[in-house]
Amino acid sequence: MSDRRLLIVDDDPAYCEVLARAMTRRGFATRHALDIAGATALLDEQDFSHAIVDLRIGDESGLEMTRILHARSADTRILILTGYASIATAVEAIKLGAMHYLTKPASADEILTGFASEQGDSRLPPPATSPSPKRLEWEYLQRVLLENHGNISATARQLGMHRRTLQRKLAKKPVRK
């Protein structure tokens, strides 16, 4: 058990507790943090073999946490877990060192499968239908926000829209298709 140390970084304390219990039952020694500062403090205490990072940690970015984790130990198996999945953030997460990207809700078994996968699956079929215009808009907003390093005001200026309108659109959960 000592070689399977898991760090969970998520701003929802109840979710952290439930996920930590589930992963402990699966053989992990787990610790969790509710923000990047808390996670960094835990990293100063010990190394982790695995990490589950929420994409949105309060007002902070899980992508920044991914960068920190990967810089500290390139061997840490990082999995991004999010309710706000987008192609842009998935690509950036992988570039920053995450090995997998799952949408919430994901079961503990799905997370284990994500940690176990060493390579991508080329047999995965492409989607049968195109995304809806609302989904495409949401993806585009996420990409532009990422290009502006999460700066809402700069993104709104670039898109020519009011900052509050952009915040409302970004706060909504993405359309599935």
C-alpha positions in Angstrom: 0.0 0.0 0.0 2.9 2.4 0.7 3.9 2.5 -3.0 0.4 3.6 -4.0 0.0 7.1 -2.6 -2.9 9.1 -4.0 -3.4 12.9 -3.8 -6.9 14.1 -4.5 -7.3 17.9 -5.2 -10.9 19.0 -5.4 -12.8 21.9 -3.8 -15.7 19.8 -2.7 -14.9 18.3 0.7 -17.7 15.7 0.7 -16.6 14.5 -2.8 -13.0 14.3 -1.6 -14.0 12.1 1.4 -16.2 9.8 -0.6 -13.5 9.4 -3.3 -10.7 8.9 -0.7 -12.7 6.1 1.0 -13.3 4.4 -2.3 -9.7 4.6 -3.4 -8.5 3.5 0.1 -10.6 0.3 -0.3 -8.8 -0.2 -3.6 -5.3 -0.2 -2.0 -4.3 3.5 -2.0 -3.0 5.6 0.9 -4.9 8.7 0.2 -4.6 12.4 1.2 -6.7 15.2 -0.1 -6.6 19.0 -0.4 -9.3 21.6 -1.2 -7.0 24.0 -3.0 -3.6 24.3 -4.7 -1.9 25.8 -1.6 -3.1 22.8 0.5 -2.0 20.3 -2.2 1.4 22.0 -2.5 1.8 21.7 1.3 1.1 18.0 1.1 3.6 17.7 -1.8 6.2 19.2 0.5 5.5 16.5 3.1 5.6 13.5 0.7 5.7 12.2 -2.9 2.6 10.8 -4.5 2.5 8.0 -7.1 -1.0 9.0 -8.3 -3.1 12.2 -8.3 -6.7 13.1 -9.1 -7.1 16.7 -9.9 -10.4 18.6 -10.5 -10.2 21.0 -13.4 -11.9 23.7 -11.4 -10.6 24.0 -7.9 -12.7 26.9 -6.6 -11.4 29.9 -8.5 -8.1 28.1 -9.3 -7.3 25.9 -12.3 -6.5 22.2 -12.1 -4.3 22.8 -15.1 -2.0 24.8 -12.9 -2.0 22.0 -10.3 -1.2 19.5 -13.0 1.8 21.7 -14.0 3.0 21.8 -10.4 2.6 18.0 -9.9 4.4 17.2 -13.1 7.2 19.6 -12.4 7.7 18.0 -8.9 7.6 14.4 -10.2 7.2 13.4 -13.8 6.5 9.9 -12.6 3.2 10.9 -10.8 0.2 9.4 -12.7 -2.1 12.4 -13.0 -5.8 12.1 -13.9 -8.0 15.2 -14.5 -11.6 14.8 -13.3 -14.1 17.4 -14.3 -17.7 18.3 -14.8 -16.6 21.0 -17.3 -14.9 19.0 -20.0 -13.7 20.6 -23.2 -11.4 19.6 -25.9 -9.1 22.6 -25.2 -8.7 21.7 -21.5 -8.2 18.0 -22.3 -5.4 18.8 -24.8 -3.7 21.2 -22.3 -4.0 18.7 -19.5 -2.3 16.0 -21.5 0.4 18.5 -22.6 1.0 19.5 -19.0 1.5 15.9 -17.9 -1.9 14.4 -17.1 -2.2 10.8 -18.4 -6.0 10.8 -18.5 -9.0 13.1 -18.5 -12.4 11.9 -17.3 -15.7 13.7 -16.9 -17.7 13.6 -13.6 -19.4 11.5 -12.4 -16.7 8.9 -12.8 -16.6 5.7 -10.7 -13.6 4.6 -8.7 -13.3 1.7 -11.1 -13.2 4.1 -14.1 -10.5 6.1 -12.4 -8.5 2.9 -11.8 -8.9 2.1 -15.5 -7.7 5.6 -16.3 -4.6 5.2 -14.2 -3.9 1.7 -15.7 -4.0 2.8 -19.3 -0.5 3.4 -20.6 -1.5 4.4 -24.1 -4.5 5.6 -26.1 -6.9 3.3 -27.7 -6.8 3.6 -31.5 -9.9 1.4 -31.7 -12.1 4.1 -30.1 -14.6 5.0 -32.8 -15.1 8.7 -33.8 -18.4 10.2 -32.8 -21.3 9.3 -35.0 -22.8 12.9 -35.0 -21.4 16.4 -35.0 -21.6 18.5 -31.8 -24.5 20.9 -31.5 -23.9 24.6 -32.1 -24.3 25.2 -28.4 -21.6 22.7 -27.6 -19.3 24.2 -30.3 -19.9 27.7 -28.8 -19.0 26.4 -25.3 -15.8 24.7 -26.7 -14.8 27.8 -28.5 -15.3 30.0 -25.3 -13.2 27.5 -23.4 -10.4 27.6 -26.0 -10.3 31.4 -26.1 -10.3 31.5 -22.2 -7.4 29.1 -22.2 -5.5 31.3 -24.7 -6.0 34.2 -22.3 -4.7 32.2 -19.3 -8.1 32.2 -17.6 -8.5 36.0 -17.7 -12.2 36.6 -18.1 -11.9 40.3 -19.0 -9.3 39.7 -21.7 -11.4 36.9 -23.1 -14.5 39.1 -23.2 -12.6 41.8 -25.0 -11.2 39.4 -27.5 -14.7 38.0 -28.2 -16.3 41.4 -28.2 -18.8 40.5 -25.5 -19.7 41.8 -22.1 -17.7 40.2 -19.3 -20.9 39.2 -17.3 -22.4 37.6 -20.4 -19.2 35.6 -20.8 -19.2 34.6 -17.1 -22.8 33.4 -17.4 -22.0 31.3 -20.5 -18.9 29.8 -18.8 -20.7 29.0 -15.5 -23.2 26.8 -17.3 -22.4 23.1 -17.6 -21.5 22.2 -21.1 -24.1 20.8 -23.4 -23.5 17.0 -23.9 -23.8 17.0 -27.7 
